[in-house]
Amino acid sequence: MYVTAVGAGAAGVAAARPPSALAVGPQSAASNRHSGASKAFSVDVSVLLPHWHGLRIVGRGLQSRCKAQGQKCVWNNPFVTKLAAGFVRRRRRDVIVASSSNGRDGTVAAETRAKALRRLLASPGLHQGPACYDALSAKLVEMAGFSFSFMSGFAVSTVRLAAPDAGLISYGEMVEQGRCITAAVSIPVIGDGDTGYGNALNVKRTVKGYIQAGFAGILLEDQVTPKACGHTPGRQVIPREEAVTKIRAAIDARNESGSDIVIVARTDARQAVSLNEALWRVRAFADAGADVLFIDALASVEEMSSFRRVAPRVPKMANMLEGGGKTPILSPFQLEELGFKIVAYPLSLLGVSIHAMQDALAAIKSGRLPPPSDLPSFDTMKEIVGYPEYYKEEERYATNPTPYNRPSVPPRTSDSDGRERVTLVPDQVLGPQDINSVREQQLREGVEDAGMRVAEVMDSLSPDGMRKSFAGMWSRTLCVKITGRDGIVKLNVSIPAGFLEGLSKTIPAVAGLDLRLMLEKAEFNLRGNSESGQTLADFTDPAGDRIEVILT
C-alpha cells in the first residue's frame, strides 16, 4: 500500500531502513514545502509499520481509509502532512529510532530537541511556552511541566543589561545566555534571534550559533536595525525581498549545519505598515520554507482569525503580552479555536520577579524581612538548583567517601494551616561506623570510659533525649532588650520562650530571626546545661537601635 502526499510538510525522505526498502516518488523542493505544489512523494506504509510499533495505530487508521479508494490514494490535507512528519525525516543523517519501549510517553529515545519541538508542533492542541531569561527561570518552567520555553529578548536584555530591548544587547551575549539556558533543561527552547544581527550573512552565522548553543528553534524578525521592542511605537521593517531573503538564508544555514532547528519567521509589518502587508509577508515566509509563522501585535480577534487563513498547513505562534499589549489576551482554548499551535507568555516570570524583589527590598529597608509565606525554605531552594544530586555525585567521586558528612534533605511536613515546615536536622549525624571510629580513637588515646562517653552523646542525640532537653528549654524565659543609639533603653521585657510567634508580632525588629532554631541550637550545643545570661542575638537594626535577645 502506498500513500502519496501532495505538497506535504516533509521535504525529504530518510528512514532507518535502507533506501531500497522504501517506495519514494518525486519530492517537492524546500521552497515549495507549504505552497501546495503538484509534486509529491510516496511512502510504502506496509514497509514502515513493522519497524515503528509505537505508530501502528496511525498506520491502521490510514489503511482503513485507503480501502475506500483502492490501494493507492492521494490526499492534500494536514492529515498526510502529520503522517509524513511522523514516518519521514528530512535528511539521510537523521535516522529514526524505534519508539516501542524507549520512553514512558512513547517518544523517541535519541530525539534531538529540534525534533522534539517538531513533534510538539505536529501534535494536537495548543502548547504554552512561558518565556525564560536565564537558567533558573528555564528550569522552573520545565519543573512546572511545560513542554517548551521561549527565550525572550526583552527579558534577557532586562536581566543582563537592565536596558531596553532596542538592539543594545549583542549576538554574543544572547548566545552565551542561551547556552546557560539550554544546558539547564531538557525541554526544547526557542531562542529570540531578533533581526539576525545584520544582513543575510549575519543571519546565517546567527542560526549556526544558536544551533551550537542547543536551541531547538530560532525566531527571526523583519525589523530594521536597530530594532524596537514589540508593541512599542516607532517600528520600521526592511523591504519585502530582503525579509524573505533572510528567511532563505536561515534555512540554508540550517541545511549546511545538518541540523533540524525550527525556523520561526516573525513580521512586525502589522504596526509598521498594515495588516495586509503583514499577511503578504508571512505567506512569503511560508513559501520560503519557514516552519512557524508569527505576526507581532495583531490588534483584534478578527485580525488573529485572518492570520489563520494564511498558509493553513504552517503552525502559527501567538504572543500574549501581559500587562497591556496591543494583542487581546485570550485563553488557551480561544487561541486553539483561532488556529494557533504555540503561544508565548513573554513577561509573566520577569514581571512577578521584579515585583517580588521590590517588595522584599522594601521590607528589608523598613527593618524587617519578607514574610515566610513569600520565601521558599533554604532546602527548597537547594533542591531546585540540584544540591541533592550534587551531593550524590560528590560522594560517588570522593577519594575518601564519608557518607555521613552531608546531611540529607530534611523531611517535610505540613502544619495544620497547610504551610510547609522543615524538620530540624542536626548539623552532623553520627552513624554506626563513626561511633566505632570515635570509640577506637579514644581507647588508643587512653581516654577512660570511652564507651560510656559515646553512649552519653548518642543518648543526648536520641529523639527521647532531645525531647527532654527541649521540654526544659521551652520553659525558659527570653529577655528582649532594645537600646537606642543615644544609649537610652527603649524596651526591656521578659517573654516566655514558648511565645516566639507572639514575640515576632510584638517586636517587628526580631521578625526575621528564627528564635526557635536559635534555642534548639543552644540546647544542642550545651546539651541541656544552658546557663542564664546566654546571648542568643545581638545586632543593630536599620534604625540604629541595638537589639539583644538573652536566655534567662
Secondary structure as GFF3:
##gff-version 3
##sequence-region A 1 552
A	DSSP	beta_strand	2	6	.	.	.	ID=ss1
A	DSSP	three_ten_helix	19	21	.	.	.	ID=ss2
A	DSSP	three_ten_helix	30	32	.	.	.	ID=ss3
A	DSSP	beta_strand	40	44	.	.	.	ID=ss4
A	DSSP	alpha_helix	45	48	.	.	.	ID=ss5
A	DSSP	three_ten_helix	49	51	.	.	.	ID=ss6
A	DSSP	three_ten_helix	53	55	.	.	.	ID=ss7
A	DSSP	alpha_helix	56	67	.	.	.	ID=ss8
A	DSSP	beta_strand	72	75	.	.	.	ID=ss9
A	DSSP	alpha_helix	78	87	.	.	.	ID=ss10
A	DSSP	alpha_helix	113	122	.	.	.	ID=ss11
A	DSSP	beta_strand	127	132	.	.	.	ID=ss12
A	DSSP	alpha_helix	135	143	.	.	.	ID=ss13
A	DSSP	beta_strand	149	151	.	.	.	ID=ss14
A	DSSP	alpha_helix	153	161	.	.	.	ID=ss15
A	DSSP	alpha_helix	171	184	.	.	.	ID=ss16
A	DSSP	beta_strand	189	192	.	.	.	ID=ss17
A	DSSP	alpha_helix	200	213	.	.	.	ID=ss18
A	DSSP	beta_strand	217	220	.	.	.	ID=ss19
A	DSSP	alpha_helix	240	257	.	.	.	ID=ss20
A	DSSP	beta_strand	262	267	.	.	.	ID=ss21
A	DSSP	alpha_helix	269	272	.	.	.	ID=ss22
A	DSSP	alpha_helix	275	288	.	.	.	ID=ss23
A	DSSP	beta_strand	292	295	.	.	.	ID=ss24
A	DSSP	alpha_helix	301	308	.	.	.	ID=ss25
A	DSSP	beta_strand	317	319	.	.	.	ID=ss26
A	DSSP	alpha_helix	332	337	.	.	.	ID=ss27
A	DSSP	beta_strand	342	345	.	.	.	ID=ss28
A	DSSP	alpha_helix	348	365	.	.	.	ID=ss29
A	DSSP	three_ten_helix	372	374	.	.	.	ID=ss30
A	DSSP	alpha_helix	378	385	.	.	.	ID=ss31
A	DSSP	alpha_helix	387	396	.	.	.	ID=ss32
A	DSSP	beta_strand	412	414	.	.	.	ID=ss33
A	DSSP	beta_strand	420	422	.	.	.	ID=ss34
A	DSSP	alpha_helix	432	444	.	.	.	ID=ss35
A	DSSP	alpha_helix	450	461	.	.	.	ID=ss36
A	DSSP	alpha_helix	463	474	.	.	.	ID=ss37
A	DSSP	beta_strand	477	483	.	.	.	ID=ss38
A	DSSP	beta_strand	489	496	.	.	.	ID=ss39
A	DSSP	three_ten_helix	497	499	.	.	.	ID=ss40
A	DSSP	alpha_helix	500	506	.	.	.	ID=ss41
A	DSSP	three_ten_helix	508	510	.	.	.	ID=ss42
A	DSSP	alpha_helix	515	526	.	.	.	ID=ss43
A	DSSP	beta_strand	534	540	.	.	.	ID=ss44
A	DSSP	beta_strand	546	551	.	.	.	ID=ss45
###
